[in-house]
Amino acid sequence: MSGKSKKITKKVLLYVLLGILALIWIIPIFTLVATSLKHKKDFMSGLSLFQLPAEIAWDNFYNAITKGRLITYMKNDLIVSFLKVPLGIFVGSLAAFSMTRLKIKHSTGVFVFFLIGMMLPMQTALVPINMIYSKLGLLNTYFGLFYVYIGFGLSYCILVMRGFMKGIPGDIDEAAYIDGCNKWQLFYKIIFPIAKPAVATLFITDFLSTWNEYLLASVIINDNGLKTVPVGIMTFVGEHGTDYGYLCAGVLVSVIPVMIVYLVFQRYFVEGMAGAVKS
């Protein structure tokens, strides 16, 4: 086999593999969409999982939004996410800036200390958090939820921002100091704007993880009026039966904010991840 034939064969195999991987990702999404368009009776009629119904059940979406109180759950999740994500990125960026630009002592040790937070299972903190929050009156509050989210998300934020900031040349700092910048001005006027790709990457990943977080939200929030989307959607599951069309419609509606955030920041996403892993 000639060299040209080998290249063509490799390319064909690559596209076949990519096609298979694409199908693996697309099939669950198609199944979710098809299920959301079915009436409850369609599940008893022998209709295939991949078949669309003869009559589209648009009322599944209406019921999810109105009867399922999905708008309330999405509003709660948006409040928590837009409080937690920018504040978490800001605090993580300050920590990463101090480790990479201020030449503090034992900066590597401090970084490793923060990384230990990524190794601790969230489940181990549930009982202490519940006990402390009960005494402080922070259960069933937005503040209680986003405060603990910041704590658990800080390690990853520092990991990404530190990796990106280490790739920024030190000559920029010297030039800024010569021009009269102090350390705070160096951070918010020069380093932080340069790190926009990493910030955008964090905004997407952090927003996604905060939006989809279930465990802590189910422990801290019990009030139906304050539940976030993952906890609220669980109310769609009945004790004696579940309308899967209604449930899948709710899931589809709930992903709209995440898709909007991704589309807004997607052009920075790959660049930010690449800069984060350089070190």
N, C-alpha and C positions, 0 to 999 in steps of 0.2 A: 504493500500500500504506500503510495507516495505521500510526501509531506502535506500537499494540498488536500488530499483525501482525508488525512488524519485530522486536519483542522476543521474540515466540514463535518466530519463525524462527531468531533468533540462539541462543535457548536450545536449540532442537532440534538445530541444527548443533553446538553445544557438547557436548551429550550424545552425539551420534553420534561426534564426535571422541574424547571420553573413552572411549566404548565400544571404539573401534578401538585406542586406546592400551592399554586394559585387556587386550584380546585379545593384543596384541603381547607383553605381560608374562606373561600366563597360559599361552599356548601352550608356551613352552619348559619351564615348570614341569610342565605336564601331561605333556609328552613325557618328561621325566625320570622322573616317577612311573610312567608306563606302561612305560617301558623297564626300570625296576628290578623290575617284577613279571613279567618274561618269562624263560622258560628259554632256553638257548642255541639249542635247536632251533627256537624261535619265529622267530628272525631268518632262518632258512633256509626257512621255510614260506610266505613271501610276505605275512606279517601286516603290516598298515599300521603306520606309526610311531605313529599316533594311536589304534590299536585296543588294547584290553585282551585279554590271552590268555584262553583257555578255562580253563586251569589256572594259578592264581596261584603264582608261584615265591617263596614266603616264605623258602625256604632261602638266597636271595641275601643277605638281611639277616643271617641267622645266620652264613653263611660270611664275610661282610665283617667281622663283629665278632670271630669266632674265628680262622678261617684267615688272614684279612687283617690281623689284629692291630690293628684299628681302635681298639679301646679303649686300647691302648698309645700309639698316635699321638695320640689325643685327650687322654690324660693329659699327655703331653709338651707339647702345644700349650697346654693349660690352665695348666700350671706357668709356661711362658714368658709367656703373656698376662697372668696375674694377678701376675707379678713386674713386667713391663714397663709395663703400662697405668697402674696407680696411681702408680708411681714417676715415670713420664714426665709425668703430669698434675700431680703435686706440684711437680716441678722447673720445668715450664713455667709453672705458676701463680706460683711465686716470681719468675721472670724477668718475667712480665707485671706483677706487683704492683710490682716495682721501677721499671719503665718508666712506670707510670701514677700511682703514689701517692707515690713517694719523691723525685721531682723531680731525678733524676740528670742529669748533663750529657750532652748529645748522645744523649738517649734515642731520638730518631727514627733516628739513625745506627746505634745498636745494634740497633734493631728491623729495619732494612733489612739489616744484617749477618746476622741470624738468618734472614731471609727468603731470602737467597742460598742457604741450605741446601736450600730447596725446589726450586731451579733446577738443582742438580747431579744428573746422572743417577746412579742407584745403581750402574750397571754400571761406571762409572769407578773405583769404590772396591773392586771385587772382588779384584783382584790385590794391592793394598797390604794390605787386610784379611787376606787369606789368608797373606801373608808374615809380617805382624806376629803374627797369631794362632798361626802355626806355631812362631815363636820363643818366644812366651809360654806355649805349651801350652794355648791356649784353644779349639782345635778340638775338636769333639765334647763341648762342655760347654753347659749351660743358660746360665751366666753370659756366655759369649762371644756367644751368640745375642741375649739380651735387652739386653746392653750396647750392641751396635751398633744394635738396634732403637730404643733411646731416642735415640741420636744422630740417626738419620734422621727420627724422629717429632717431635722437639722444635720444629722450625720451625712446623709446623702447629698444635701445641698453643699456642705463644706467640701465633700469629695469632688464634686463637679467643678465648683468655683475655684478651688485651690489648683486643680489640674490645669484649668484654663489660664489662671493668672500667672502660673509659673512659666507659661509659654510667652508671656509679654516681656519684651526686652527691658533690662534694668536701665538702659540709657534713657528711656522715657522718663523715669523717675528723676534722674539727674537734671535733665533739661527742664522739667517742671519746677524743681527746687530753685534752679538758676533764675527762672522767670518769676519767682516769688510765691509759688504755691506752698501752702502748708500741707500737712499730712491729710487732713480732711478734704481739702480741695483736690489733692492728688487722687483721692478715692472717688469722689462723686463727679469730678469734672473730666477725669482722664481714664482711670482704670476701669471704673464701672461702665462707662459708655463703650469702651473697647470690648468689654466682656458681654455685650448684648447677645451674641449667639448662645453663650452658656446660660444667660438669664432666660432667653426664650425657650431653650431646651428644658430648663428646670420648671418654667411656668407650665409647659405642656405636661411633663411627667408628674409634677407635684399636684397640678389641678386634677389630673386623671386619678391619681391614687387617693386624693382627698375626696373627690366626688364618689368614688366607688367603695370607700372604706365602710365596713359593716360592723366589725367586732366592737370597737370602742364606742361607736355611735349607739349600738344596741344596749350597751351597759350604762352609758351616761344619760341618754335621752329616752324617756318613757312617755313623755307627753306627746299625744298624737299631733298636736299643732306645731311641734318643734322637730319632728322626725325628719331625717334626711332621706334621700331617694332610696338607697339600698334597704334601709330599715322599713321605709314606707311601702316599698313594693312587696315586702314580705307579707303585708296585710292583704295582698291580692290572693294569697294562698289560703284556701278554705280548710276548715277542720275535717270536713267530710267529702271534699271534692274541690277541684280547681278548674276554672275556666281558662285554659291555656291561651286561647285567642286574646282574651282580655289581658292576661299577664304579659304576653309577648308584645302586645300593642303598647303597654306601659313601658316596657323595656326600650322599645324603639324610640318612643317620645323622649325618654330620659337621656338618650345619648346625644341629642341635638346640641346642647351646650358644649359638650366635649368636642364634637366635630367642629363647631365654630372656633373654639380655642385653637385646635390643631391647624385649621386652615389659615388662621391669622398668623401663626408663628412658624409654620412648617418650613419656610425658606431658611430659617436660622437653625433648624433642628439638627441636621446632619453635621453642620459646621461646629455647633456647640458640643456635640458628643465627641467629635474627633479631637477637639481641643482639650476636652476633659480627660481623655485617656493618653495624651501624649507623654505625660510624666510617668 
